[in-house]
Amino acid sequence: MADVLNQNEIDSLLSAINDGSLDVEEAKEQSEEKEVKDYDFRRPDKLSKEQMRTLQMIHENLSRLFTTTLSTKLRSMVNFEVASIEQLSYSEFIHSLPEPTIIGISKLEPLEGQFIFEINPEVGFAVIDRLFGGLGNPIDDIRSFTDIEQVVIKRVMNWLLGDFSEAWENISKLKPKLLELESNPQFTQIVPDSDMTIIITLSARIGGSEGLMNICLPYIMLEPIVSNLNAQYWFSSTREKQTPEHIAKLRKRLNEALVEVDAVLGSTEITVEDFLYLQPGDVVRLDKKVEENAELKIGRSRKYEAVVGNKNNHKAIQIIGVAENLLEESEDDDE
């Protein structure tokens, strides 16, 4: 679509024509010249723009699944986003990878062939640090992974590969399987160097570390399902999924979601001076009596009444009923 000029640009153009600084005939000749787009026959595009947009949607969904999976496993702030999707030859992709890195040679059954799931060392070491009890901080010097670290990374890759089936289910029923790990890109050859591949690059943020993940899908592997990579097929499959089984699956995922629960014993007001001079053993008087119930909050909302006690030598609370204000809100809604 042609660019639309605003009023200031129109006025500037008319002024340039009036004072002679712009030659109308020369501008007309330039506009009539056809724009030529370079085409590299060594890198022919295999997928259309619509098919690339469908891949974008698939992997945006995959990024959300990765975020949920690793946030749960690592108990830390994790975020994945699609950084880019490109069509490159296999040799260009391999030569762009760092060494050492984490290369998972994998399959997508029932599709024939193999694909690469690569995790940059910055992300890999952050995950390992977090799983070993650290904060997920980045490391200064990139080194090779030890045997124990490779076992841990293999488990992490299997966690993430488990999300591929759900991300691709609108297009085809695929089952990922990790075959082996490799650290040197030059020793990894899943297709000829000249074969075209689709490279999906994800940016990952784990704790205080940032890095990239790459998914390399050879076109020859995707060819049997390329015809399904369109928006119409995607959305029609989505509508067909509203079955009792799908709803039960969504309910199961909601039931597994983590929520923050707080038991509020009471509150009070003190001066800043008193707060600054608080010492161990000082007593702060609350606005509730000992025999009164505690408030149980889910997020910021008061939901239940509870009593405080001990169970198995641990502090505990016992829910005894729904909060009164919640019942009042329900009655108001009925009216």
C-alpha positions as CSV (number, residue, x, y, z in Angstrom):
1,M,0.0,0.0,0.0
2,A,1.3,3.5,-0.9
3,D,2.4,5.8,1.8
4,V,-0.1,8.6,2.7
5,L,1.3,12.1,3.1
6,N,0.1,14.3,6.0
7,Q,-0.8,18.0,5.5
8,N,2.7,19.3,6.4
9,E,4.3,17.0,3.9
10,I,1.9,18.1,1.2
11,D,2.6,21.8,2.0
12,S,6.4,21.2,1.8
13,L,6.0,19.4,-1.5
14,L,3.9,22.2,-3.1
15,S,6.4,24.8,-1.8
16,A,9.3,22.8,-3.4
17,I,7.5,22.7,-6.7
18,N,6.7,26.4,-6.7
19,D,10.3,27.6,-5.9
20,G,11.8,25.2,-8.4
21,S,13.8,23.1,-6.0
22,L,11.9,20.0,-7.1
23,D,11.8,19.0,-10.8
24,V,8.4,17.5,-11.5
25,E,9.5,15.6,-14.7
26,E,12.5,14.1,-12.9
27,A,10.3,13.0,-10.0
28,K,7.9,11.4,-12.4
29,E,10.6,9.5,-14.1
30,Q,11.9,8.1,-10.8
31,S,8.4,7.0,-9.8
32,E,8.0,5.1,-13.0
33,E,11.1,3.1,-12.5
34,K,10.3,-0.4,-11.3
35,E,11.7,-1.5,-8.0
36,V,13.9,-4.6,-8.3
37,K,14.1,-7.0,-5.4
38,D,17.2,-9.2,-5.1
39,Y,16.6,-12.9,-5.2
40,D,19.2,-15.3,-4.0
41,F,18.8,-18.6,-5.9
42,R,21.0,-20.3,-3.3
43,R,18.4,-19.5,-0.6
44,P,14.9,-19.9,-2.1
45,D,12.0,-19.2,0.2
46,K,10.1,-22.4,0.7
47,L,7.2,-21.0,2.8
48,S,4.8,-18.2,2.0
49,K,4.2,-15.2,4.2
50,E,0.9,-16.7,5.4
51,Q,2.7,-19.9,6.4
52,M,5.4,-18.0,8.2
53,R,2.7,-16.1,10.1
54,T,1.1,-19.4,11.1
55,L,4.5,-20.6,12.4
56,Q,4.7,-17.3,14.3
57,M,1.4,-18.1,16.1
58,I,2.5,-21.6,16.8
59,H,5.7,-20.5,18.4
60,E,4.2,-17.6,20.3
61,N,2.0,-20.2,21.9
62,L,5.0,-22.4,22.5
63,S,6.8,-19.5,24.2
64,R,3.9,-19.1,26.6
65,L,4.0,-22.9,27.4
66,F,7.8,-22.7,27.9
67,T,7.3,-19.8,30.3
68,T,4.7,-21.7,32.3
69,T,6.7,-25.0,32.4
70,L,10.1,-23.5,33.5
71,S,8.5,-21.0,35.9
72,T,6.9,-24.0,37.7
73,K,10.0,-26.2,37.6
74,L,12.5,-23.5,38.6
75,R,10.3,-21.5,41.0
76,S,11.7,-18.3,39.4
77,M,10.7,-15.6,37.1
78,V,11.0,-16.9,33.5
79,N,9.9,-15.3,30.2
80,F,10.1,-16.5,26.6
81,E,9.3,-14.5,23.5
82,V,9.7,-15.1,19.8
83,A,12.6,-13.0,18.6
84,S,12.6,-13.9,14.9
85,I,11.6,-16.5,12.3
86,E,13.8,-16.9,9.2
87,Q,14.4,-19.2,6.3
88,L,18.1,-20.1,6.1
89,S,20.3,-22.8,4.6
90,Y,21.4,-25.4,7.1
91,S,25.1,-24.4,6.8
92,E,24.2,-20.7,7.6
93,F,22.4,-21.8,10.8
94,I,25.2,-24.1,12.0
95,H,27.9,-21.5,11.5
96,S,25.9,-19.0,13.5
97,L,25.9,-21.1,16.7
98,P,28.4,-20.6,19.5
99,E,30.8,-23.3,20.6
100,P,30.2,-24.9,23.0
101,T,26.4,-24.9,23.1
102,I,23.6,-27.3,23.9
103,I,22.2,-29.0,20.8
104,G,19.4,-31.5,21.2
105,I,18.9,-33.6,18.1
106,S,15.3,-34.6,18.2
107,K,12.4,-36.1,16.2
108,L,8.8,-35.0,15.6
109,E,7.0,-38.3,15.1
110,P,5.3,-39.3,12.8
111,L,7.3,-36.8,10.6
112,E,10.4,-38.3,9.1
113,G,13.8,-36.7,9.7
114,Q,15.3,-34.8,12.6
115,F,15.3,-31.2,13.9
116,I,17.5,-29.3,16.3
117,F,16.6,-27.7,19.6
118,E,19.5,-25.5,20.6
119,I,19.9,-23.8,24.0
120,N,22.6,-21.1,24.3
121,P,25.1,-21.6,27.2
122,E,23.8,-18.3,28.9
123,V,20.4,-19.9,29.3
124,G,21.7,-23.4,30.0
125,F,24.0,-22.4,32.8
126,A,21.3,-20.1,34.3
127,V,18.9,-23.1,34.4
128,I,21.5,-25.4,36.0
129,D,22.4,-22.7,38.6
130,R,18.8,-22.4,39.5
131,L,18.2,-26.1,39.7
132,F,21.3,-26.5,41.9
133,G,19.9,-23.9,44.4
134,G,21.4,-20.7,43.0
135,L,19.6,-17.6,41.8
136,G,20.0,-18.2,38.1
137,N,22.8,-15.7,37.7
138,P,24.8,-15.6,34.5
139,I,28.4,-17.0,34.5
140,D,31.4,-15.0,33.4
141,D,33.3,-17.7,31.4
142,I,31.5,-20.0,29.1
143,R,32.9,-23.6,29.4
144,S,31.9,-27.1,28.4
145,F,29.2,-28.8,30.3
146,T,30.2,-31.6,32.8
147,D,28.6,-35.0,32.6
148,I,26.3,-34.2,35.5
149,E,25.2,-30.9,33.9
150,Q,24.5,-32.7,30.7
151,V,22.1,-35.1,32.5
152,V,20.3,-32.1,34.0
153,I,20.1,-30.3,30.7
154,K,18.7,-33.5,29.1
155,R,15.9,-33.5,31.6
156,V,15.2,-29.8,31.0
157,M,15.0,-30.4,27.3
158,N,12.5,-33.2,27.8
159,W,10.4,-30.9,29.9
160,L,10.4,-28.3,27.1
161,L,9.9,-30.8,24.3
162,G,6.8,-32.0,26.0
163,D,5.2,-28.6,25.2
164,F,5.7,-29.1,21.4
165,S,2.7,-31.4,21.1
166,E,0.3,-28.9,22.6
167,A,1.7,-26.0,20.5
168,W,1.4,-27.9,17.3
169,E,-1.9,-29.7,18.0
170,N,-4.0,-27.3,15.8
171,I,-1.8,-28.3,12.8
172,S,-0.9,-31.9,13.3
173,K,-0.6,-34.5,16.1
174,L,3.1,-34.6,16.7
175,K,5.1,-36.4,19.3
176,P,8.6,-35.0,20.0
177,K,11.5,-37.2,21.1
178,L,15.0,-36.3,22.2
179,L,17.6,-38.5,20.5
180,E,21.0,-37.2,21.7
181,L,22.9,-34.2,22.9
182,E,25.8,-32.5,21.2
183,S,27.9,-29.5,22.2
184,N,29.9,-28.9,18.9
185,P,27.8,-27.5,16.0
186,Q,30.3,-28.7,13.5
187,F,29.7,-32.3,14.5
188,T,25.9,-32.0,13.9
189,Q,24.6,-32.9,10.4
190,I,20.9,-33.6,10.1
191,V,20.5,-32.5,6.5
192,P,22.8,-31.4,3.6
193,D,24.3,-27.9,4.0
194,S,22.4,-26.5,1.1
195,D,18.9,-27.6,2.4
196,M,16.6,-24.9,3.5
197,T,15.5,-24.8,7.1
198,I,13.1,-22.6,9.2
199,I,14.9,-21.1,12.2
200,I,12.7,-19.9,15.1
201,T,14.7,-17.9,17.6
202,L,13.3,-17.4,21.1
203,S,14.6,-14.8,23.6
204,A,14.7,-16.2,27.1
205,R,15.0,-14.4,30.5
206,I,15.6,-16.6,33.5
207,G,16.3,-14.8,36.8
208,G,19.1,-12.3,36.0
209,S,20.2,-14.1,32.8
210,E,19.2,-13.5,29.2
211,G,19.9,-15.6,26.2
212,L,18.6,-17.3,23.1
213,M,17.0,-20.7,22.1
214,N,16.9,-21.8,18.5
215,I,14.6,-24.3,16.9
216,C,15.8,-25.5,13.4
217,L,13.1,-27.2,11.4
218,P,14.3,-28.6,8.0
219,Y,11.8,-27.9,5.3
220,I,12.0,-31.5,4.0
221,M,10.7,-32.6,7.4
222,L,7.8,-30.2,7.5
223,E,6.8,-30.7,3.8
224,P,4.0,-33.3,4.6
225,I,2.1,-30.8,6.7
226,V,3.0,-27.5,4.9
227,S,-0.5,-27.4,3.4
228,N,-1.9,-27.1,7.0
229,L,0.2,-24.0,7.8
230,N,-2.5,-21.5,7.1
231,A,-4.7,-19.3,9.3
232,Q,-7.9,-20.9,8.1
233,Y,-6.8,-24.4,9.0
234,W,-5.5,-23.0,12.4
235,F,-8.7,-21.3,13.4
236,S,-11.0,-24.1,12.2
237,S,-9.0,-26.6,14.2
238,T,-9.3,-24.3,17.2
239,R,-13.1,-24.2,17.0
240,E,-13.4,-27.9,16.6
241,K,-11.4,-28.4,19.8
242,Q,-14.2,-27.1,22.1
243,T,-15.1,-30.6,23.2
244,P,-15.7,-31.9,26.8
245,E,-12.2,-33.4,26.7
246,H,-10.7,-30.0,25.8
247,I,-12.7,-28.2,28.5
248,A,-11.6,-30.9,31.0
249,K,-8.0,-30.3,30.0
250,L,-8.3,-26.5,30.5
251,R,-9.9,-27.1,33.9
252,K,-7.0,-29.4,34.9
253,R,-4.5,-26.7,33.9
254,L,-6.4,-24.1,36.0
255,N,-6.5,-26.4,39.0
256,E,-2.7,-26.8,38.8
257,A,-2.1,-23.0,38.8
258,L,-0.3,-21.6,41.8
259,V,-2.0,-18.8,43.8
260,E,-0.6,-16.8,46.7
261,V,-2.3,-17.5,50.1
262,D,-1.9,-15.2,53.1
263,A,-3.2,-15.7,56.7
264,V,-3.7,-12.3,58.3
265,L,-3.8,-12.6,62.1
266,G,-4.5,-8.9,62.6
267,S,-3.2,-5.4,62.0
268,T,-2.2,-2.3,63.9
269,E,-0.7,1.2,63.6
270,I,2.5,2.3,65.1
271,T,4.7,5.3,64.6
272,V,7.8,5.2,62.4
273,E,10.0,5.9,65.5
274,D,8.5,2.8,67.3
275,F,9.0,0.7,64.1
276,L,12.7,1.7,63.9
277,Y,13.4,0.7,67.5
278,L,11.6,-2.7,67.4
279,Q,13.7,-5.4,69.1
280,P,13.4,-9.2,69.5
281,G,11.0,-9.8,72.3
282,D,8.9,-6.6,71.9
283,V,5.2,-7.1,71.9
284,V,3.0,-5.4,69.3
285,R,-0.7,-5.3,70.1
286,L,-3.0,-6.1,67.2
287,D,-6.6,-5.1,66.6
288,K,-7.9,-8.7,67.2
289,K,-8.3,-10.9,70.2
290,V,-6.6,-14.2,70.4
291,E,-9.9,-16.2,70.1
292,E,-10.9,-14.3,67.0
293,N,-10.5,-15.9,63.6
294,A,-7.8,-15.1,61.1
295,E,-8.5,-13.8,57.6
296,L,-7.3,-16.0,54.7
297,K,-6.6,-14.0,51.6
298,I,-6.2,-15.3,48.0
299,G,-4.1,-12.7,46.3
300,R,-5.7,-9.4,47.6
301,S,-9.1,-10.8,48.2
302,R,-10.5,-11.9,51.6
303,K,-11.9,-15.4,51.0
304,Y,-12.1,-17.5,54.1
305,E,-12.2,-17.5,57.9
306,A,-9.5,-19.6,59.6
307,V,-8.1,-20.6,63.0
308,V,-4.4,-20.7,63.7
309,G,-2.7,-23.8,65.2
310,N,0.0,-26.4,64.8
311,K,0.2,-29.6,62.8
312,N,3.2,-32.0,62.9
313,N,5.3,-29.4,64.7
314,H,4.6,-26.9,61.9
315,K,2.5,-23.7,62.1
316,A,-0.8,-24.2,60.2
317,I,-4.2,-22.8,59.6
318,Q,-7.6,-24.5,59.4
319,I,-10.3,-23.1,57.2
320,I,-13.6,-23.0,59.0
321,G,-15.8,-21.1,56.6
322,V,-16.3,-18.5,53.8
323,A,-15.5,-14.9,54.7
324,E,-18.6,-12.9,55.7
325,N,-17.9,-10.1,53.3
326,L,-17.8,-12.7,50.5
327,L,-21.3,-13.9,51.5
328,E,-22.6,-10.3,51.6
329,E,-21.3,-9.7,48.1
330,S,-23.0,-12.8,46.8
331,E,-26.3,-11.7,48.4
332,D,-25.9,-8.2,46.8
333,D,-25.4,-9.9,43.4
334,D,-28.5,-11.9,43.7
335,E,-30.6,-8.8,44.5
